[in-house]
């Protein structure tokens, strides 16, 4: 729904309430703080509501933008947000996790279902199998898949809650990132509230992209992904 549509629906609702005797132009002006001439011109269609006046009326009448939607529109919006979205991504040649080095993209592609908001992300995404990591036992089961953002933008806006693929010492565990003087801290999820336990890695800013190979944008069960033609 656009702002213009929201405005038109609110005005139509106000006209109906005035017609039914639930409101008057004077009363609407008084409770919203909008001048009566302006209210009259808006209801007549000669003036438009500004964003500020629209918000003021919604707040005063205890409305929200949702109240301006029809039932079919609400049902459609809910369906769009809850309907699984199918992605087809290239698969890394090797799993990520303890004991696994970062590998290039293999010949296989897989399809899997993700929430609709992830499906709309336009990034350089790849799919990877995730090995079990005892340090992340609260997040991983040993039968997980991850969709990874490998684009240059992956570190432009660091997500404090996000998981990142760390490439170090021939291993690629999933870790959070916290910046420190001269390097980064790499806590696991269960260590986030225990900073004394965080692993510290000395790294120059220009070398950070070699250590942080990807950002996890989706983590789910391996059974949700299927090979193309499989």
C-alpha positions as CSV (number, residue, x, y, z in Angstrom):
1,X,0.0,0.0,0.0
2,X,1.4,3.4,-1.0
3,X,1.2,6.6,1.1
4,X,-1.4,8.0,-1.4
5,X,-3.5,4.9,-1.0
6,X,-3.3,5.1,2.8
7,X,-4.3,8.7,2.7
8,X,-7.3,8.0,0.4
9,X,-8.5,5.1,2.6
10,X,-8.2,7.2,5.8
11,X,-10.1,10.1,4.3
12,X,-12.8,7.7,3.1
13,X,-13.1,6.2,6.6
14,X,-13.3,9.7,8.1
15,X,-16.1,10.7,5.7
16,X,-18.0,7.6,6.6
17,X,-17.6,8.2,10.3
18,X,-18.8,11.8,9.9
19,X,-21.7,10.6,7.8
20,X,-22.7,8.1,10.5
21,X,-22.5,10.8,13.1
22,X,-19.6,9.2,14.9
23,X,-17.5,12.4,14.3
24,X,-17.8,15.9,13.2
25,X,-15.4,18.1,11.3
26,X,-15.1,20.4,14.3
27,X,-14.6,17.5,16.6
28,X,-11.9,15.9,14.4
29,X,-10.1,19.2,14.2
30,X,-10.2,19.7,17.9
31,X,-8.9,16.2,18.9
32,X,-6.1,16.2,16.2
33,X,-5.0,19.8,16.5
34,X,-5.5,20.3,12.8
35,X,-7.4,23.4,11.7
36,X,-11.1,22.9,10.8
37,X,-10.6,24.6,7.4
38,X,-7.8,22.2,6.6
39,X,-9.9,19.2,7.8
40,X,-12.8,20.4,5.6
41,X,-10.6,20.8,2.5
42,X,-9.1,17.3,3.0
43,X,-12.4,15.7,3.4
44,X,-13.7,17.5,0.3
45,X,-10.6,16.3,-1.7
46,X,-9.2,19.8,-2.2
47,X,-6.2,19.2,0.0
48,X,-3.9,16.3,0.8
49,X,-2.8,15.1,4.2
50,X,0.9,15.5,4.9
51,X,2.7,12.5,6.5
52,X,2.7,14.4,9.8
53,X,-1.1,15.0,9.7
54,X,-1.7,11.4,8.6
55,X,0.3,10.1,11.6
56,X,-1.5,12.5,13.9
57,X,-4.9,11.3,12.9
58,X,-4.0,7.7,13.1
59,X,-2.5,8.2,16.5
60,X,-5.5,10.2,17.8
61,X,-8.1,7.6,16.5
62,X,-5.9,4.7,17.8
63,X,-5.5,3.5,14.2
64,X,-2.4,1.9,12.6
65,X,-1.6,1.5,8.9
66,X,-2.7,-2.2,9.3
67,X,-6.3,-0.9,10.0
68,X,-6.4,0.6,6.5
69,X,-5.8,-2.8,4.8
70,X,-8.5,-5.1,3.7
71,X,-8.7,-8.7,5.0
72,X,-7.6,-10.1,1.6
73,X,-4.6,-7.7,1.6
74,X,-3.6,-8.8,5.1
75,X,-3.9,-12.5,4.2
76,X,-1.8,-11.9,1.1
77,X,0.9,-10.1,3.0
78,X,1.1,-12.8,5.6
79,X,1.2,-15.5,2.9
80,X,4.1,-13.7,1.1
81,X,6.1,-13.5,4.3
82,X,5.6,-17.1,5.4
83,X,5.7,-18.8,2.0
84,X,9.1,-20.5,1.6
85,X,11.2,-19.1,-1.2
86,X,13.3,-21.4,-3.4
87,X,16.8,-20.5,-4.1
88,X,19.3,-22.2,-6.4
89,X,22.9,-21.7,-5.4
90,X,26.3,-23.2,-6.2
91,X,27.7,-25.5,-3.5
92,X,31.2,-25.1,-2.0
93,X,33.4,-28.1,-2.9
94,X,34.1,-28.9,0.7
95,X,32.2,-28.4,4.0
96,X,33.0,-25.5,6.3
97,X,33.9,-26.0,10.0
98,X,36.6,-27.5,12.1
99,X,39.3,-29.2,10.1
100,X,38.0,-27.9,6.8
101,X,39.9,-25.3,4.8
102,X,38.0,-22.8,2.6
103,X,37.3,-24.4,-0.8
104,X,36.2,-23.0,-4.1
105,X,32.8,-23.5,-5.7
106,X,32.2,-27.1,-6.9
107,X,30.3,-28.2,-9.9
108,X,27.1,-29.0,-7.9
109,X,24.2,-26.7,-7.4
110,X,21.4,-27.1,-4.9
111,X,17.9,-25.8,-4.3
112,X,16.6,-25.0,-0.9
113,X,13.8,-23.2,0.8
114,X,14.5,-20.0,2.8
115,X,12.3,-17.2,4.2
116,X,11.0,-14.7,1.6
117,X,13.2,-11.9,3.0
118,X,16.3,-13.9,2.4
119,X,15.2,-14.9,-1.1
120,X,15.1,-11.2,-2.0
121,X,18.7,-10.5,-1.1
122,X,20.8,-9.7,-4.1
123,X,24.3,-10.8,-3.0
124,X,27.0,-13.2,-4.1
125,X,25.5,-16.2,-2.3
126,X,26.9,-19.7,-2.2
127,X,25.7,-22.8,-0.3
128,X,27.9,-24.8,2.1
129,X,27.6,-27.9,4.2
130,X,28.4,-27.1,7.8
131,X,30.4,-29.6,9.9
132,X,29.5,-30.0,13.6
133,X,31.5,-27.7,15.9
134,X,31.4,-28.5,19.6
135,X,32.1,-24.8,20.3
136,X,28.8,-24.0,18.6
137,X,26.8,-26.9,19.8
138,X,23.9,-24.5,20.7
139,X,23.6,-23.6,17.0
140,X,24.8,-26.6,15.0
141,X,23.6,-30.2,14.8
142,X,26.1,-31.7,12.4
143,X,23.4,-31.8,9.6
144,X,23.3,-28.1,8.7
145,X,23.6,-26.1,5.6
146,X,24.4,-22.4,5.3
147,X,23.9,-19.8,2.7
148,X,26.9,-17.5,2.6
149,X,27.4,-13.9,1.4
150,X,30.8,-13.8,-0.2
151,X,30.5,-10.3,-1.6
152,X,32.9,-7.4,-0.8
153,X,30.0,-5.8,1.1
154,X,30.0,-8.6,3.7
155,X,31.9,-6.5,6.2
156,X,30.6,-3.0,5.4
157,X,28.0,-3.2,8.1
158,X,29.1,-5.6,10.8
159,X,26.2,-7.4,12.3
160,X,26.8,-7.9,16.0
161,X,24.4,-10.9,16.0
162,X,25.7,-12.3,12.8
163,X,27.8,-15.4,12.2
164,X,30.8,-15.3,9.9
165,X,33.0,-17.9,8.3
166,X,36.5,-17.5,9.7
167,X,39.4,-18.8,7.5
168,X,42.4,-19.5,9.8
169,X,44.8,-22.3,10.3
170,X,43.2,-24.6,7.7
171,X,39.8,-24.4,9.4
172,X,36.6,-22.4,8.7
173,X,34.5,-22.3,11.9
174,X,31.5,-20.0,12.3
175,X,32.1,-17.2,14.7
176,X,30.9,-13.8,15.7
177,X,33.2,-10.8,15.3
178,X,34.1,-8.0,17.7
179,X,36.8,-5.5,16.8
180,X,39.7,-4.8,19.1
181,X,42.9,-2.9,19.0
182,X,45.1,-4.4,16.4
183,X,42.8,-7.2,15.5
184,X,39.4,-8.9,16.1
185,X,37.8,-11.1,18.8
186,X,36.1,-14.2,17.6
187,X,33.5,-15.4,20.2
188,X,31.2,-18.3,19.8
189,X,27.5,-17.8,20.4
190,X,27.7,-19.1,24.0
191,X,30.7,-16.8,24.8
192,X,29.0,-13.6,23.8
193,X,28.4,-12.6,27.4
194,X,31.8,-13.8,28.5
195,X,34.4,-11.5,26.8
196,X,37.3,-12.9,28.8
197,X,36.9,-16.1,26.9
198,X,36.9,-14.5,23.4
199,X,39.7,-15.6,21.1
200,X,41.8,-12.7,19.8
201,X,43.4,-12.7,16.4
202,X,45.9,-10.0,15.3
203,X,45.1,-8.8,11.9
204,X,45.5,-5.7,9.8
205,X,42.4,-4.1,8.5
206,X,43.5,-4.6,4.9
207,X,43.9,-8.4,5.6
208,X,40.5,-8.9,7.2
209,X,38.8,-10.0,4.0
210,X,41.2,-12.9,3.8
211,X,40.3,-14.1,7.3
212,X,36.5,-13.4,7.1
213,X,35.5,-15.3,4.0
214,X,31.7,-14.9,4.3
215,X,28.7,-13.9,6.3
216,X,26.0,-16.5,7.1
217,X,22.7,-15.2,5.8
218,X,20.8,-18.4,6.4
219,X,21.4,-21.5,8.5
220,X,19.2,-24.5,8.3
221,X,18.8,-28.2,8.0
222,X,20.6,-30.1,5.3
223,X,17.4,-31.9,4.3
224,X,15.9,-28.6,3.1
225,X,18.4,-28.6,0.3
226,X,18.4,-30.8,-2.7
227,X,20.8,-31.2,-5.6
228,X,19.6,-30.1,-9.0
229,X,18.0,-33.0,-10.7
230,X,18.1,-34.9,-7.4
